Amino acid sequence: MPLSDVEPRLDSTDPSAQFAAYLDYYRAVVARKLDGLTEVQLATSTLPSGWTPAELLIHLVHMERRWFVWGFLGEQVDDPWGDHADGDPEGPWQVPDGVTVAALLDALRAGGQRTRTVLAGHDLAERAAVGGRFAAEPPTPLWICFHVLQEYARHAGHLDVARELADGATGE
């Protein structure tokens, strides 16, 4: 995973490579924003909505897997809504007891590797498999990439605010 806070400078005509580079970048942004927070800060909300940095992290881990593995590939996954209380997609984010931020960061990295493999092995115009997340009108990986990229960008911004409120740290 890139350690730089510099936006990717990949200038490729391969959209899959561009998406992979930007998704790697945003995963690294999330990891950097969490680095240096104490266990208490990771598990404490500073926002009226009530989510914690650790809960945002588990959401991102599950979100990417829901879209690329369960969604596009159509593979069954354990507990696809495991980032939500009681597995309810409408429920609040929740980190199960005993799950550490270190384990979630490992899962984020592993999920990123799986996404890169999916993008390298499939045309962006293909349709997702039916039978996993999708029963009808499955999207293309192109649409999924845009959706997942906007999720990461939006939540990285949320994490910017949460981090500033937690300890005053600002910046990319």
Residue frames as qw, qx, qy, qz and C-alpha x, y, z in Angstrom:
[[0.000, 0.891, 0.454, 0.000, 0.00, 0.00, 0.00],
 [0.382, 0.591, -0.063, 0.708, 1.43, 3.41, -0.88],
 [0.475, -0.495, -0.453, 0.569, 2.65, 5.39, 2.10],
 [0.201, 0.077, 0.124, 0.969, 2.58, 8.75, 0.35],
 [0.181, 0.633, 0.542, -0.522, -0.07, 11.38, 0.85],
 [0.117, 0.414, -0.403, -0.808, 0.44, 12.47, -2.76],
 [0.764, 0.401, 0.228, -0.452, -2.40, 11.77, -5.16],
 [0.765, 0.047, 0.557, 0.320, -1.50, 9.06, -7.70],
 [0.144, 0.699, -0.315, -0.625, 0.30, 10.39, -10.75],
 [0.486, 0.097, 0.825, 0.273, -0.42, 7.35, -12.87],
 [0.418, 0.543, -0.125, -0.717, -1.27, 8.64, -16.36],
 [0.268, -0.041, 0.935, 0.227, -2.50, 5.49, -18.01],
 [0.481, 0.054, -0.400, -0.779, -5.03, 4.84, -20.72],
 [0.444, -0.170, -0.880, -0.014, -6.03, 1.74, -18.74],
 [0.448, -0.570, -0.015, -0.688, -9.02, 2.75, -16.58],
 [0.881, -0.355, -0.313, 0.000, -8.66, -0.37, -14.42],
 [0.653, 0.062, -0.311, 0.688, -5.12, 0.67, -13.51],
 [0.044, -0.469, 0.076, -0.879, -6.35, 4.19, -12.71],
 [0.697, -0.523, -0.180, -0.456, -9.11, 2.87, -10.46],
 [0.871, -0.202, -0.345, 0.285, -6.71, 0.48, -8.71],
 [0.447, 0.239, -0.260, 0.822, -4.24, 3.32, -8.07],
 [0.256, -0.485, 0.043, -0.835, -6.88, 5.66, -6.66],
 [0.820, -0.443, -0.256, -0.256, -8.46, 2.97, -4.49],
 [0.771, -0.048, -0.361, 0.523, -4.99, 2.13, -3.13],
 [0.173, 0.393, -0.172, 0.887, -4.46, 5.84, -2.45],
 [0.504, -0.522, -0.046, -0.687, -7.69, 6.21, -0.49],
 [0.882, -0.317, -0.343, 0.060, -7.06, 3.04, 1.51],
 [0.614, 0.091, -0.311, 0.720, -3.68, 4.52, 2.45],
 [0.127, -0.501, 0.056, -0.854, -5.32, 7.85, 3.40],
 [0.750, -0.506, -0.204, -0.374, -7.66, 6.01, 5.75],
 [0.860, -0.166, -0.324, 0.357, -4.78, 4.08, 7.32],
 [0.385, 0.283, -0.229, 0.848, -2.75, 7.28, 7.79],
 [0.341, -0.555, -0.042, -0.758, -5.70, 9.08, 9.38],
 [0.846, -0.456, -0.217, -0.171, -6.09, 6.28, 11.93],
 [0.749, 0.115, -0.371, 0.536, -2.37, 6.03, 12.68],
 [0.204, 0.271, -0.367, 0.866, -1.51, 7.68, 15.97],
 [0.578, -0.459, -0.075, -0.671, -5.00, 7.57, 17.46],
 [0.200, -0.275, 0.840, -0.423, -5.19, 5.84, 20.83],
 [0.118, -0.247, -0.958, -0.084, -7.44, 2.82, 21.40],
 [0.064, 0.572, 0.582, -0.574, -9.83, 5.12, 23.23],
 [0.206, 0.513, -0.173, -0.815, -9.89, 7.65, 20.36],
 [0.171, 0.092, -0.844, -0.500, -10.46, 4.85, 17.82],
 [0.198, -0.380, -0.904, 0.004, -13.48, 3.66, 19.82],
 [0.039, -0.591, -0.461, 0.661, -14.92, 7.07, 20.74],
 [0.292, 0.680, 0.501, 0.449, -17.17, 9.25, 18.63],
 [0.209, -0.320, -0.143, 0.913, -16.62, 13.00, 18.47],
 [0.150, -0.097, -0.491, -0.853, -19.56, 13.50, 16.11],
 [0.547, 0.018, 0.303, -0.780, -23.30, 13.97, 16.68],
 [0.780, 0.175, -0.418, -0.431, -24.03, 11.00, 14.38],
 [0.778, -0.463, 0.349, -0.243, -22.15, 8.78, 16.84],
 [0.948, 0.253, -0.129, 0.140, -19.83, 6.69, 14.64],
 [0.561, -0.702, 0.340, 0.278, -16.25, 6.02, 15.71],
 [0.234, 0.694, -0.596, -0.329, -13.10, 5.86, 13.56],
 [0.249, -0.180, 0.951, 0.033, -12.94, 2.08, 14.11],
 [0.544, 0.465, 0.633, -0.294, -16.57, 1.75, 12.97],
 [0.457, 0.772, -0.168, -0.409, -15.84, 3.72, 9.81],
 [0.015, 0.530, -0.820, -0.215, -12.91, 1.41, 9.14],
 [0.401, 0.090, 0.908, -0.081, -14.98, -1.77, 9.49],
 [0.553, 0.658, 0.311, -0.406, -17.57, -0.22, 7.19],
 [0.330, 0.734, -0.459, -0.375, -14.96, 0.36, 4.48],
 [0.183, -0.292, 0.935, 0.087, -13.66, -3.21, 4.81],
 [0.449, 0.338, 0.807, -0.183, -17.13, -4.68, 4.38],
 [0.442, 0.736, 0.093, -0.504, -18.26, -2.14, 1.77],
 [0.216, 0.613, -0.642, -0.407, -15.45, -2.98, -0.67],
 [0.175, -0.083, 0.981, 0.028, -15.98, -6.71, -0.21],
 [0.479, 0.490, 0.603, -0.409, -19.75, -6.33, -0.72],
 [0.468, 0.739, -0.084, -0.477, -19.24, -4.62, -4.05],
 [0.305, 0.612, -0.677, -0.274, -16.36, -6.55, -5.60],
 [0.021, -0.182, 0.981, -0.064, -16.52, -10.06, -4.11],
 [0.324, 0.372, 0.793, -0.358, -20.16, -10.60, -3.18],
 [0.423, 0.692, 0.135, -0.569, -21.38, -8.16, -5.80],
 [0.418, 0.643, -0.476, -0.431, -19.33, -8.38, -8.96],
 [0.146, 0.315, -0.934, -0.085, -17.93, -11.91, -8.56],
 [0.760, -0.204, -0.282, -0.548, -21.14, -13.24, -7.01],
 [0.498, 0.100, -0.800, 0.319, -19.22, -15.19, -4.36],
 [0.619, -0.689, -0.342, -0.159, -20.94, -15.90, -1.08],
 [0.268, 0.463, -0.498, 0.683, -19.21, -14.11, 1.79],
 [0.430, -0.418, -0.708, 0.373, -19.55, -14.60, 5.51],
 [0.206, -0.730, -0.427, 0.492, -21.65, -11.91, 7.15],
 [0.407, 0.472, 0.311, 0.718, -21.79, -9.37, 4.27],
 [0.183, -0.807, -0.128, -0.546, -23.41, -6.81, 6.56],
 [0.748, -0.326, -0.423, 0.394, -21.09, -7.55, 9.49],
 [0.288, 0.180, -0.161, 0.927, -20.21, -3.87, 9.76],
 [0.401, -0.416, -0.136, -0.805, -23.77, -3.11, 10.87],
 [0.352, -0.188, 0.703, -0.589, -25.35, -3.90, 14.23],
 [0.670, 0.161, 0.642, -0.338, -27.19, -7.24, 14.07],
 [0.373, 0.047, 0.768, 0.519, -26.26, -7.57, 10.39],
 [0.288, 0.787, 0.520, -0.168, -29.01, -5.09, 9.51],
 [0.508, 0.338, 0.273, 0.744, -27.96, -3.03, 6.44],
 [0.097, -0.802, -0.213, -0.550, -29.89, -0.09, 7.89],
 [0.691, -0.669, -0.202, 0.187, -28.37, -0.46, 11.36],
 [0.085, -0.945, 0.316, 0.024, -25.50, 1.61, 12.73],
 [0.611, 0.493, -0.585, 0.203, -21.91, 0.55, 12.14],
 [0.742, -0.592, 0.248, -0.196, -20.50, -1.70, 14.82],
 [0.368, 0.531, -0.754, 0.119, -17.16, -3.36, 15.53],
 [0.873, -0.302, -0.358, -0.135, -17.66, -6.78, 17.12],
 [0.584, -0.736, 0.337, -0.061, -15.98, -7.41, 20.46],
 [0.790, -0.282, 0.462, 0.287, -12.43, -8.65, 20.06],
 [0.664, 0.581, 0.257, 0.394, -11.90, -7.22, 16.56],
 [0.443, -0.585, 0.039, 0.678, -8.87, -4.93, 16.55],
 [0.325, 0.873, -0.088, -0.354, -8.06, -2.00, 14.33],
 [0.153, -0.544, 0.754, 0.334, -4.85, -3.81, 13.33],
 [0.437, 0.180, 0.876, 0.095, -6.91, -6.78, 12.11],
 [0.432, 0.777, 0.393, -0.237, -9.26, -4.44, 10.25],
 [0.123, 0.821, -0.383, -0.405, -6.32, -2.68, 8.56],
 [0.289, -0.246, 0.884, 0.272, -5.00, -6.10, 7.49],
 [0.450, 0.484, 0.749, -0.052, -8.45, -6.91, 6.10],
 [0.298, 0.867, 0.053, -0.395, -8.53, -3.55, 4.29],
 [0.026, -0.637, 0.658, 0.401, -5.19, -4.33, 2.63],
 [0.350, 0.028, 0.926, 0.143, -6.25, -7.87, 1.74],
 [0.438, 0.681, 0.538, -0.233, -9.50, -6.55, 0.30],
 [0.198, 0.834, -0.246, -0.453, -7.51, -4.08, -1.78],
 [0.168, -0.368, 0.849, 0.341, -5.40, -6.89, -3.18],
 [0.408, 0.353, 0.842, -0.017, -8.54, -8.83, -4.06],
 [0.360, 0.825, 0.230, -0.370, -9.99, -5.76, -5.79],
 [0.057, 0.698, -0.544, -0.462, -6.79, -5.29, -7.83],
 [0.285, -0.069, 0.933, 0.210, -7.03, -8.95, -8.89],
 [0.420, 0.610, 0.645, -0.188, -10.67, -8.50, -9.93],
 [0.269, 0.863, -0.038, -0.426, -9.87, -5.36, -11.91],
 [0.072, -0.556, 0.720, 0.409, -6.88, -6.98, -13.63],
 [0.247, 0.013, 0.956, 0.158, -8.91, -10.01, -14.66],
 [0.281, 0.626, 0.723, -0.077, -12.14, -8.47, -15.91],
 [0.175, 0.384, 0.364, 0.830, -13.27, -6.00, -18.53],
 [0.059, 0.173, 0.407, -0.895, -14.93, -2.93, -17.04],
 [0.492, 0.050, -0.297, -0.817, -17.90, -3.45, -19.37],
 [0.344, -0.122, -0.931, -0.022, -18.73, -6.94, -18.04],
 [0.583, -0.524, -0.122, -0.609, -21.84, -7.38, -15.96],
 [0.276, -0.402, 0.745, -0.455, -21.64, -8.60, -12.38],
 [0.225, -0.079, -0.969, -0.067, -22.67, -12.14, -11.60],
 [0.620, -0.370, -0.136, -0.678, -26.25, -12.81, -10.64],
 [0.835, -0.237, -0.497, -0.009, -26.76, -14.75, -7.44],
 [0.472, -0.048, -0.477, 0.740, -24.44, -12.98, -5.02],
 [0.002, -0.349, -0.340, 0.873, -25.50, -9.49, -4.11],
 [0.351, 0.297, -0.221, -0.860, -27.48, -9.00, -7.31],
 [0.534, 0.280, 0.785, -0.144, -30.61, -10.82, -8.42],
 [0.495, 0.717, 0.455, 0.183, -31.38, -8.58, -11.39],
 [0.287, 0.927, 0.003, 0.241, -29.75, -5.79, -13.39],
 [0.762, -0.434, 0.016, 0.480, -26.20, -6.37, -12.16],
 [0.097, 0.959, -0.148, -0.222, -23.87, -3.40, -12.61],
 [0.762, 0.516, -0.243, 0.308, -20.56, -3.29, -14.45],
 [0.708, -0.321, -0.209, 0.594, -17.22, -3.10, -12.66],
 [0.248, 0.391, 0.090, 0.882, -16.93, 0.41, -14.12],
 [0.418, -0.681, -0.208, -0.565, -19.99, 1.54, -12.15],
 [0.815, -0.491, -0.261, 0.161, -18.84, -0.38, -9.07],
 [0.624, 0.048, -0.130, 0.769, -15.42, 1.32, -9.24],
 [0.019, -0.522, -0.068, -0.850, -16.98, 4.77, -9.35],
 [0.640, -0.636, -0.254, -0.349, -19.28, 3.90, -6.47],
 [0.832, -0.359, -0.225, 0.359, -16.51, 2.43, -4.28],
 [0.471, 0.242, -0.065, 0.846, -14.18, 5.33, -5.10],
 [0.214, -0.614, -0.085, -0.755, -16.78, 7.88, -4.02],
 [0.775, -0.568, -0.268, -0.069, -17.39, 5.89, -0.81],
 [0.753, -0.154, -0.181, 0.614, -13.68, 6.02, 0.02],
 [0.250, 0.390, 0.018, 0.886, -13.33, 9.71, -0.87],
 [0.430, -0.661, -0.196, -0.583, -16.40, 10.72, 1.13],
 [0.820, -0.532, -0.206, 0.044, -15.47, 8.64, 4.17],
 [0.658, 0.062, -0.165, 0.733, -11.84, 9.80, 4.07],
 [0.018, -0.534, -0.032, -0.845, -13.24, 13.33, 4.35],
 [0.682, -0.622, -0.212, -0.322, -15.40, 12.27, 7.27],
 [0.853, -0.266, -0.218, 0.393, -12.33, 10.79, 8.91],
 [0.365, 0.413, -0.105, 0.828, -10.48, 14.11, 8.38],
 [0.358, -0.633, -0.022, -0.686, -13.09, 15.83, 10.53],
 [0.862, -0.462, -0.192, -0.077, -13.20, 13.07, 13.16],
 [0.774, 0.019, -0.224, 0.592, -9.41, 13.11, 13.46],
 [0.148, 0.503, -0.105, 0.845, -9.27, 16.87, 13.83],
 [0.573, -0.610, -0.056, -0.545, -11.88, 16.74, 16.56],
 [0.919, -0.283, -0.247, 0.117, -10.11, 13.84, 18.31],
 [0.724, -0.410, -0.001, 0.555, -6.63, 15.31, 18.54],
 [0.018, 0.873, -0.074, -0.481, -6.34, 18.39, 16.34],
 [0.445, -0.197, 0.664, 0.567, -4.43, 16.66, 13.51],
 [0.547, 0.714, 0.143, -0.412, -5.18, 18.11, 10.09],
 [0.047, 0.591, -0.657, -0.466, -3.92, 17.60, 6.59],
 [0.714, 0.297, -0.466, -0.430, -4.15, 15.10, 3.77]]
